[in-house]
């Protein structure tokens, strides 16, 4: 238990764990280059039901609302941003479209569909909007077809890799 500084927001008495060996967490964590993991999921998924840092931000009155938003930058000059307590209108135009959650476990929603270069995949599928992973998941058939379409290489059964450039 310690004091946690989240971008200048000081969370008191935050319980946490230190993982010194991530080999058992799967290939993504073994191959990825992570400084750490800070979950933004619901408390029901928290190990030992530890109060999450974001829930503590809300409970301690450190944010204006119980919302957070990500902006994913795409270069060294267009850096990403995590906004705690709302959104940053500088990163979008128009109105935000809110989508109902299927359950308050993962950020699980119904995805009407997606397309890659005009080819449609996975209509009316369940999807998880996961800010804590560097991988994208989906129905096996769709993932294999998309991987083939974009030239991704299978690294282990059902998992593909593609150079970001």
N, C-alpha and C positions, 0 to 999 in steps of 0.2 A: 504494500500500500504506500502510495507516494503522491506528491503533488504533480499534476500533469499540465504542461503548458502546451495548449493547442493553438498555435498562431497568436499568442498573446492572451488567450482566454485561459485563466488559471482554474483548473479543476482540482478541488481539494479531496483528499482521501480516495484516490482512484486505485482500485485493486487491479492488478495485472499479473501476467506471467511472462517469464523469459524463456524463449526457445533457443537453445544453442545448437541443436542438430535438427535440420528440417528434412532429412532423408526419408522419413516415414510419411511425409505429407504428400507424396506423389511426384511425378516427373516434372510438373510445372514449377514446383518449388525447388526441386533439385537442380533444374537447368536454369531457372530464372535468377536474376540478380536483384535481390530484395534487401532493403535495409531493415525491414520489419513489416508486420501486419497489424493494422488497426481496423478492426471490424466495424462496419456501419450497419450491421444487421440488427434484427430485433433481439431483445433480451432473452427470449425463449431459446435462442440458438447459442447463447453465451455459455462457455464451459463453466460448470458449477453454478450457473445462473448469476454470475458476477454482473453487477450493474454496468452497462456499457458506458464508455466515455461520453457518447452523445447524450444518452439518457441523463447522465450526471450534469452535463452542460445545461440541459433543460431544467432539471430539478433544482440546480443551484442558481437559476435565473440569469445565466450568462449569455443567453441568446434571445432574440426577440420572438422567434417562433420555432416550433419543432420541425423545421425543414432544413435540408441541406442540398446543395447542388454541386455538380462537377462540371468544369469546363475542361475539355481535353484539347490541349494545344497540340500543334503538329510540327514544331521546330524549336530551335534554341531561342529564337526571338518571340515565338508565340507560345509561351509557357502555359501549362495547365493550371487550374485553380480549384480548390475545394472551398466552397462558401458555406459557413456554418450559421444557421439561423435565418436562412432566406435564400435569395438568388441574386445574381449580379446582372441587371438588365443590359450591361455593356456587352454581354456575351450572347445575346439573342435578340431577335426582332419579333414583333407580334405578341400574341397571347400564349401562355403555356397551356398545353392540353393535358389535363389531369386524367390519369387512368386508374381505375379501381384495382386494388390488390385482390388476388384470389384467396390469400391467407396472410396473416401477420406472422409469418415465419421467415421465409425468404422474400425478396422483393419480386414476388411471382405475379405475372400478369397474363392476360390473353393477348397474343400477338395475332393481329388480323392476317398478317403475311409479311413476307420480305421478298425483295428481288435483287438480283445481281446482274447487272448489264442486261436488263430486260427479261431475264428468266425468273419466274416466280417459284418460291419455295415455301414450305411449311405454313400453309394457310390455316388459320384458327388453331394455332399451336400454343401450348403453355410456354412461357419464356420467363427467365429470371434476369432482372437487371441487377448485375452484381458488380459493385464497385471494388470488390476485394480480390479480383482475379485478373490474371493476364491472359486468360484463355476465353474463347467463345465456345459455347456448347449448343447442341441442338439435336433434333432427331437424326439418328445415325445415317439414314438414307440421304437426307438433305445435306448433312455435313460432308459426306463423301462426294456428292455431286458438286457442291460448291467448291470443295477443295480441288476437284478435277478441273472445274471451270477456270479457277484463278491460278492454277499451276502450283498448288501447295503439295509438299511431299509428306507422305506418311512416315512418321518417326517411330511410332509404336502402334499397335492395332487400334484403329479408331481415333488416333491423334495425329494432327498434321501441323506442319510448320511452314511458314512463308516469310521470306525476308521483308522487313518493313519498308524497304526502299522500292 
